[in-house]
Amino acid sequence: MATKGLMSKRIPTILGIFILIAGLVAGVILVNMRQGLESKAGPSESPKNLKISNLNASTFSVSWTTETPLTGLIKYSEDPVKIVTPAGDVRDQISGTSQSYNNHTVNVSGLSPGTTYYFLIISGSGAYDDNSKPFSVRTVAQAIAPPEDLIFGKIVRDTGDPINGGIVFVEAEGGQTLSTITKTDGTWRLNLANSRDKDGKVLTYDPEKTLLSIFVQAGNTGTATALTDTSKDKPVPDIVLGKNQSFVESSQLLTDLVEATPSAQIGEGFQLEAAQLLTASEQLEATSSVKILNPAMNGEIIATDKPEFSGKAPVGSVLKLNLNSVEMTQVVQPDTDGNWKWTPPQPLELGPHTLTVEFTDPANQVQKIVRTFVVLLSDQPAFTATPSATPTVTPTPLIGISPSPTVVTSMPATESGNLVPSGGLTTTLGFAILGLVLLYIGSMSKKWMK
């Protein structure tokens, strides 16, 4: 009986210690599981660089990138509440199997003209929408199709190797974005006659002089930009990934700009021939203390619609800056180090521009330095999803998408954007509390049994 009584006293205490140890072990295991899940789950599935293109009366395309190769598709519908119709990647539609890519592009066809469609992006295991509502895009009105105008080219690495699966975006001056994807040999082609203007009407363009801006998105492999015109689009010269290329002479850019600008806006200096003007400007800048540092050279491609112009000038001098393409003028003075800079207060349009810097030289003569530059695809990339699954959006709205989209995953997410298993802390605390209760019972049993 004494042995039995002794065991009665010890059992709760021993059991309490055992449960405390079990709770500690379980907590460690569950925390490790949580850390493992956190390291695997993250922002890699979030779609980035979302772009709408090929918007027409019966079609539109959606393109995006992901950090890691994933399967991707969209679901769309005319009903924003019931979005069930799937459309897969263009390569999956050809192969008949779903594969993983860093670059994703989906073509949706067979749509009705002038109709709003709603869609979600399915990236890996996640579904992504526009700030808790579906993305939306509206097809344009039906129009008589103009004759086909195929343009083509090739995307390569700096080694000359072809880029397979790169998405090529093309915008004709004044038009919306068209896109296609490169083949295994790096070649691409698209019908420029499918271009629509900003109002959704068939774009009218010059078959010899219209500027074409090209952006290549090859995911983790890199990007490229190029500027050409319709006289050099069959083929477009090879575009090298990682480079900004211009296949249009800077003097031709200036000539096009002068021809498109009313004479009252051009100014006296622009009465010269374009080539003569550039030559005279370059000679003057080479010997003058006034310099334009950004853009650094004539014909430079600038991948933003809000560039910061900068340069050097003698301290105390006064400079008159003029953007001839948009009738914008600003007077600036250099700082104590002789540096000047200016950012236009409003975004610049896609295409060629000319910056003129007017100043008075030591001989009290008014002089002008001219710099041509091109704004290329200012809305690329459109946005980037951050690791918290709350993306940062540029102020420029996407073509065909409701303004200022914010993509969030419809899957549960923590503040860090990582999936966290529930119950780890709760289980550990539960074991600890139970163990403490049994220890207390054990200690009370000793008093009761005395």
WODAFEN-V703656 format. One record per residue. PHI is phi in whole degrees, 0 to 359 (* if undefined). BURIAL is 1 if it has 24 or more other ideal C-beta (glycine too) atoms within 12 Angstrom, else 0. Layout:
BEGIN
PHI:BURIAL, PHI:BURIAL
END
This chain:
BEGIN
*:0, 296:0, 296:0, 298:0, 296:0, 296:0, 294:0, 297:0, 286:0, 276:0, 303:0, 300:1, 294:1, 297:0, 296:1, 297:1, 297:0, 298:0, 291:1, 300:1, 295:0, 298:0, 296:1, 297:0, 297:0, 298:1, 298:1, 298:0, 297:0, 291:1, 295:0, 297:0, 298:0, 297:1, 297:0, 295:0, 292:0, 294:0, 285:0, 271:0, 270:1, 189:1, 278:1, 296:1, 274:1, 295:1, 289:1, 236:1, 55:1, 296:1, 215:1, 260:1, 211:1, 54:1, 287:1, 216:1, 289:1, 230:0, 218:1, 203:1, 235:1, 237:1, 231:1, 201:1, 234:1, 227:1, 294:1, 239:0, 298:0, 218:1, 285:1, 207:1, 201:1, 235:1, 241:1, 222:1, 187:1, 281:0, 259:0, 293:0, 269:0, 235:0, 255:1, 231:0, 284:0, 272:0, 219:1, 267:1, 303:1, 301:1, 287:1, 291:1, 294:0, 281:0, 280:0, 83:0, 231:0, 271:0, 236:0, 260:0, 219:1, 275:1, 261:1, 230:1, 214:1, 237:1, 258:1, 248:1, 229:0, 73:0, 268:1, 266:0, 295:0, 58:0, 235:1, 273:1, 242:1, 245:1, 211:1, 239:1, 260:1, 257:1, 243:1, 61:1, 261:0, 252:1, 248:1, 238:1, 228:1, 255:1, 54:1, 71:0, 220:0, 292:1, 295:1, 224:1, 213:1, 243:1, 292:1, 268:1, 288:0, 294:0, 215:0, 290:0, 290:0, 286:0, 301:0, 298:0, 224:1, 280:0, 244:1, 203:1, 183:1, 214:1, 249:1, 226:1, 281:1, 292:0, 276:0, 95:0, 290:0, 287:1, 260:1, 264:1, 78:1, 279:1, 268:1, 253:1, 257:1, 232:1, 235:1, 283:1, 305:1, 88:1, 249:1, 277:1, 275:1, 252:1, 210:1, 205:1, 233:1, 284:1, 274:0, 298:0, 269:0, 83:1, 277:1, 215:1, 201:1, 204:1, 266:1, 294:1, 294:1, 282:1, 297:1, 243:1, 279:0, 294:0, 266:0, 88:1, 272:0, 300:1, 284:1, 264:0, 219:1, 277:0, 292:0, 238:0, 237:1, 292:1, 286:1, 236:1, 258:1, 234:1, 234:1, 248:1, 248:1, 245:1, 62:1, 294:0, 287:1, 134:1, 226:1, 204:1, 230:1, 207:1, 234:1, 217:1, 223:1, 288:1, 275:0, 229:1, 234:1, 221:0, 263:0, 287:1, 307:1, 306:1, 259:1, 261:1, 299:1, 90:0, 236:0, 254:1, 239:1, 234:1, 255:1, 241:1, 294:0, 299:1, 294:1, 291:1, 301:1, 292:1, 298:1, 300:1, 293:1, 297:1, 294:0, 272:1, 253:1, 304:0, 300:0, 294:0, 265:0, 284:1, 93:1, 300:0, 297:1, 273:1, 283:0, 288:0, 297:0, 303:1, 296:0, 296:0, 297:1, 295:1, 298:0, 297:0, 295:1, 296:0, 295:0, 295:1, 295:1, 295:0, 251:0, 268:1, 277:1, 266:1, 230:1, 253:1, 263:1, 219:1, 292:1, 282:0, 212:0, 293:1, 82:1, 296:1, 270:1, 244:1, 267:1, 208:1, 266:1, 230:0, 288:1, 257:0, 280:1, 209:1, 182:1, 236:1, 197:1, 300:1, 300:0, 94:0, 282:1, 239:0, 244:1, 250:1, 262:1, 224:1, 264:1, 294:1, 284:1, 231:1, 52:0, 239:1, 231:0, 212:1, 261:0, 228:1, 231:0, 289:1, 280:0, 293:0, 264:0, 83:0, 260:0, 235:1, 205:1, 200:1, 245:0, 303:1, 287:0, 230:0, 299:0, 270:1, 284:1, 299:1, 122:1, 281:1, 219:1, 228:1, 258:1, 246:1, 251:1, 253:1, 208:1, 254:0, 278:0, 301:0, 274:0, 64:0, 256:0, 283:0, 237:1, 225:1, 245:1, 245:1, 225:1, 266:1, 205:1, 230:1, 274:1, 240:1, 45:1, 295:1, 260:1, 247:1, 283:1, 284:1, 198:1, 227:1, 282:1, 276:0, 301:1, 279:0, 66:1, 242:1, 287:1, 269:0, 248:1, 285:1, 293:0, 282:1, 292:0, 287:1, 294:1, 84:1, 248:1, 302:1, 302:0, 51:0, 287:1, 233:1, 271:1, 229:1, 283:1, 276:0, 279:0, 300:0, 217:1, 268:0, 297:0, 273:0, 82:1, 251:1, 290:1, 237:1, 292:0, 278:0, 99:0, 296:1, 291:0, 299:0, 296:1, 298:1, 296:0, 298:0, 300:1, 297:1, 296:0, 297:1, 296:1, 294:0, 299:0, 292:1, 297:1, 296:0, 298:1, 298:1, 291:0, 290:0, 297:1, 297:0, 291:0, 293:0, 274:0, 292:0
END
